[in-house]
Every structure is written in C-alpha cells, then in structure tokens.
Amino acid sequence: MRLDDNAQDTKGNGYFTRRIVDSIDGTIETLYLVSSCVHANRAKYIFRQCFGDEHRIDTSHCIETDDSANSAEKIARLRQSDREFFEQITPGDVDAVQRRLAESHDYYSWLSE
C-alpha cells in the first residue's frame, strides 16, 4: 500500500495519486474514488484530467452525507475553478498539471524546485 501524504486538496490528490500509480509496476486499470456523493463528480473530473483516458475512474462507492457545507453553490464555484485550472491542459499531461499546481497553488510551490 502506498499513501499520498503531499496532497492538500482534491487537485493535489489527483496529481500525487497519478505519480504513485505511475511508479507502480504492473497495470492498474481502474481507480476507485471513495468520497461523499456530493463531491464525487468533481473528484472524478479532476482525476480524469490528471489520468487521461488510460484508467477508469469509478466513483460508485460514494457515501451519502448530510453535509450542508457542500452546498450546490459552493460545488458550482469549485467546479468552475477546476475548469479554469485545467484549461489548456491535455487530459493526462501530468507534467503540465505539475507546472500549473506549482504556479497557481501556494500549497505546491515546492513542485517547481
């Protein structure tokens, strides 16, 4: 088992998970994301951008929660931010994702070093 201890958010989780998967010998065909159902579609989009079409992203194991903090309005703002973040990045171009993280997230500025 390998754990990602670098991610500070969902974009980082998609990126660092991609790096972990790339380092594993053998073929991983499906990634199973476990998240709240409210967050699952957003997480799937981010992971699809980080992985491209090489892997199946399965979010069918989402968990129903009563999470009023994840209002529809908040999720809509986050999805717009995600679209802007991945704009002009080809899905699966992990190096471009790394550069964008380093440029646009204080959490990940160390990736440019």
C-alpha positions as CSV (number, residue, x, y, z in Angstrom):
1,M,0.0,0.0,0.0
2,R,1.2,3.5,-0.8
3,L,-0.2,6.6,0.7
4,D,-0.1,10.2,-0.6
5,D,1.0,12.5,2.2
6,N,1.6,15.5,-0.1
7,A,-1.9,16.5,-1.2
8,Q,-3.6,19.5,0.4
9,D,-6.7,19.4,-1.8
10,T,-8.5,17.4,-4.5
11,K,-6.4,18.7,-7.3
12,G,-3.2,17.7,-5.4
13,N,-4.7,14.3,-4.6
14,G,-5.4,13.6,-8.3
15,Y,-1.8,14.7,-9.2
16,F,0.0,12.8,-6.5
17,T,-2.1,9.7,-7.0
18,R,-1.1,9.8,-10.6
19,R,2.5,9.9,-9.7
20,I,2.1,7.0,-7.3
21,V,0.2,4.9,-9.9
22,D,3.0,5.7,-12.5
23,S,5.6,4.4,-10.1
24,I,3.9,1.0,-9.5
25,D,5.0,-2.0,-11.5
26,G,2.1,-3.6,-13.3
27,T,-1.1,-2.3,-14.8
28,I,-3.8,-0.5,-12.9
29,E,-6.9,-0.2,-15.0
30,T,-9.4,1.2,-12.5
31,L,-9.1,3.8,-9.8
32,Y,-11.8,3.6,-7.1
33,L,-12.5,7.0,-5.5
34,V,-14.3,7.0,-2.2
35,S,-15.8,10.3,-1.4
36,S,-19.1,12.0,-0.5
37,C,-21.6,11.7,-3.3
38,V,-21.8,15.5,-3.4
39,H,-18.1,15.6,-4.1
40,A,-17.7,12.5,-6.3
41,N,-18.4,14.1,-9.7
42,R,-15.9,16.9,-9.0
43,A,-13.3,14.4,-7.9
44,K,-13.9,12.3,-10.9
45,Y,-13.4,15.2,-13.2
46,I,-10.1,16.2,-11.5
47,F,-8.8,12.6,-11.6
48,R,-9.8,12.3,-15.3
49,Q,-7.8,15.4,-16.0
50,C,-4.8,14.0,-14.2
51,F,-5.0,10.5,-15.6
52,G,-6.5,11.0,-19.1
53,D,-8.3,8.0,-20.6
54,E,-5.8,5.3,-19.6
55,H,-7.6,4.5,-16.4
56,R,-11.2,4.0,-15.5
57,I,-12.3,6.3,-12.7
58,D,-15.0,4.7,-10.5
59,T,-17.0,6.8,-8.1
60,S,-19.8,4.4,-7.5
61,H,-18.7,3.9,-3.9
62,C,-19.6,7.4,-2.8
63,I,-21.0,7.9,0.6
64,E,-24.3,9.9,1.2
65,T,-23.7,12.6,3.8
66,D,-25.7,15.4,5.3
67,D,-23.1,18.0,4.5
68,S,-24.6,21.4,4.3
69,A,-21.1,22.9,4.0
70,N,-21.0,21.5,0.4
71,S,-23.9,23.5,-0.9
72,A,-24.8,23.4,-4.5
73,E,-23.5,27.0,-4.9
74,K,-20.1,26.1,-3.3
75,I,-19.7,23.0,-5.5
76,A,-20.6,25.1,-8.6
77,R,-17.9,27.6,-7.7
78,L,-15.3,24.8,-7.2
79,R,-16.2,23.2,-10.5
80,Q,-15.7,26.5,-12.3
81,S,-12.4,26.9,-10.6
82,D,-11.4,23.3,-11.6
83,R,-12.3,24.0,-15.3
84,E,-10.2,27.2,-15.2
85,F,-7.3,25.3,-13.5
86,F,-7.2,22.6,-16.2
87,E,-7.9,24.9,-19.1
88,Q,-5.5,24.3,-22.0
89,I,-4.1,21.2,-20.3
90,T,-4.5,18.0,-22.2
91,P,-6.1,15.3,-20.0
92,G,-3.4,13.0,-18.7
93,D,-0.5,15.5,-19.2
94,V,0.8,15.1,-15.6
95,D,3.8,17.4,-16.2
96,A,1.5,20.2,-17.2
97,V,-0.6,19.6,-14.1
98,Q,2.5,19.8,-12.0
99,R,3.5,23.1,-13.5
100,R,0.0,24.5,-13.1
101,L,0.0,23.4,-9.4
102,A,3.4,25.0,-8.8
103,E,2.3,28.2,-10.5
104,S,-1.1,28.6,-9.0
105,H,-1.2,27.0,-5.6
106,D,0.8,28.2,-2.6
107,Y,0.5,24.7,-1.2
108,Y,2.5,23.3,-4.1
109,S,5.1,26.0,-5.0
110,W,7.8,23.5,-3.9
111,L,6.9,21.4,-7.1
112,S,8.8,24.0,-9.2
113,E,12.1,23.5,-7.4
